[in-house]
Amino acid sequence: MGSRKGPYTAEFPIDTNVQIKSHLELKEFQKSWKKHHPLNRKQLEFGGRTARVKEVSFYHGGDELYVLEGIPGIWHEHCLRPVEE
């Protein structure tokens, strides 16, 4: 939560392009994450894709949650990375 900008500050603001981490990284997150908004199997199919942030919200405690354009599900900050240019 807030790994770069601190709690309750979006690491990836609306309209930012992000890359979803790899399928393998998503599976590891799915296996280890035991709290709110777990990843579902369908989300694993989107590993490696690039998308634009549509919505940002925060779970109690500051965990960042993202909705991405054209990609289903709610995405944790830990499942995304900046697009490398």
N, C-alpha and C positions, 0 to 999 in steps of 0.2 A: 504494500500500500504506500503510495506516495514515494516510490523509490528515488525519484529524481527531484520532484518539486515539493514534496511534503504532503501531509494528509489534507484531504478536501480540496486539493488543487489538481485539476486534470493533467495527467502526463501527456495526453493526446486530446487537445481541444476539438470541438465540433469542426468538421470539414478538413481535419488532418487525415492524410493517408497513412495507414499503418499496415504492417505485415503480420498476419497470423503466424505464430510459431509453427514449426514442422509437426507433422503427424506424430512422430515419436515424442517430441516435447509435450504435445497435448495429451498423449496417453500417460506420460509420467505425471503431469499435473492432475489428470483425472484420477489416477491411482492414489496420489498423495493428499489431494485436497479433501478435507473432511468437513468443511464448513458450508456456508450458504452458496446458493446458485452453482451446483456442480455441473460440469460439462456433460452433455449427453452424447451418445454414440454418433448422432448425425453431425454434430459439430466437428468431430475428428476428420471428416471428409474435406474440410476447408483448410487444413494445414498447408501453410506456404502461400496462401492467397493474399493478395493485397486488396484493401477496401478503404473506404472513406468513413470516418466516424460520423454517425448520424445523431446519436444522443450520448450524454454522459450522466451518470448518477453515482451516488456514493452510498455504500452500505454503512450501517452504524459502525463507527470505529475508523472510517475513512477509506475502506476498500473501494477502489474505483471499478465501476461496471460500465461497459460500453455496448451500445447497439451499433452495428455496422450496416451500411447501405447494401442491400441485396444479399445479405448473409444472415441466416436465422440464428437466433439464440442471444443470450447475454454473455458477454466476454469479459473476463477478468483482465486487469492490467498485466498480470503475469503471463497471459497467453498471447500478448501482442508485443511487437517491437517496432521501432521507427523504421521507415522505409529507407534503405541505404541508397544513396544517389551516386 
